[in-house]
Amino acid sequence: MGKKFTIEHDRSKCIGCGVCVSLAPEFWGMNNDGKAFLKGSKNNKRQIGEKDVAKNKAAAESCPVNIIHITDPEGKKLI
């Protein structure tokens, strides 16, 4: 995978708008409770490779409640 970035989703504050699902459906889905979830995550966290940062960053920037966070391999918060 090379460099590993971390996505963290504060699911408890999700309003279920679905923009993350629209922008990165391979990483995001909608649950039966109407809230988005991060596919393949444990405790709402997941690692991704560098090639997947841009699409998840777009999802994070588009989230109206700013509950998607991405950190780089050194732990610096990108969003």
C-alpha positions in Angstrom: 0.0 0.0 0.0 3.0 2.4 0.4 2.3 5.4 2.6 -0.8 4.9 4.9 -3.2 7.7 5.6 -5.9 7.4 8.1 -9.6 8.3 7.7 -11.6 8.9 10.8 -15.4 9.3 10.7 -17.3 10.8 13.6 -20.4 8.8 12.7 -22.4 9.9 15.7 -22.7 13.4 14.2 -23.5 12.2 10.7 -26.7 13.8 9.2 -26.9 11.3 6.4 -26.7 13.7 3.4 -24.8 11.0 1.4 -22.3 13.3 -0.3 -19.4 11.0 0.8 -21.2 8.0 -0.8 -21.7 10.0 -4.0 -18.0 11.0 -4.2 -16.3 7.9 -3.0 -18.7 4.9 -3.1 -16.0 2.4 -2.8 -15.2 3.8 0.7 -18.6 5.0 1.9 -22.0 3.5 2.2 -25.4 4.3 3.8 -26.6 2.3 6.7 -30.2 1.4 7.5 -30.3 4.1 10.2 -29.8 6.8 7.6 -26.2 7.5 8.5 -23.1 7.0 6.3 -20.5 4.5 7.3 -16.8 4.0 6.3 -16.5 0.7 4.6 -13.9 -1.7 6.0 -13.4 0.5 9.1 -12.8 -0.5 12.7 -14.1 1.9 15.3 -14.9 4.3 12.4 -11.2 4.4 11.4 -9.5 3.0 8.3 -6.2 3.2 6.6 -5.9 4.1 2.9 -3.2 4.4 0.4 -1.9 7.6 -1.1 -3.9 7.0 -4.4 -7.2 7.2 -2.5 -6.5 10.4 -0.5 -7.8 12.8 -3.2 -11.3 11.3 -3.5 -11.7 10.9 0.3 -10.4 14.4 0.8 -13.1 15.6 -1.6 -15.7 13.7 0.4 -14.4 15.2 3.6 -14.4 18.8 2.2 -17.9 18.3 0.9 -19.3 17.0 4.2 -21.6 19.7 5.5 -21.0 18.8 9.2 -17.2 18.3 8.8 -17.0 14.9 10.4 -14.6 13.2 8.1 -10.9 13.6 9.0 -7.8 12.5 7.2 -4.3 12.3 8.7 -1.0 11.7 6.9 1.5 8.9 7.8 3.2 11.2 10.3 -0.1 12.0 12.0 -0.6 15.5 10.5 -4.2 16.3 10.0 -5.0 17.1 6.3 -8.6 17.8 6.9 
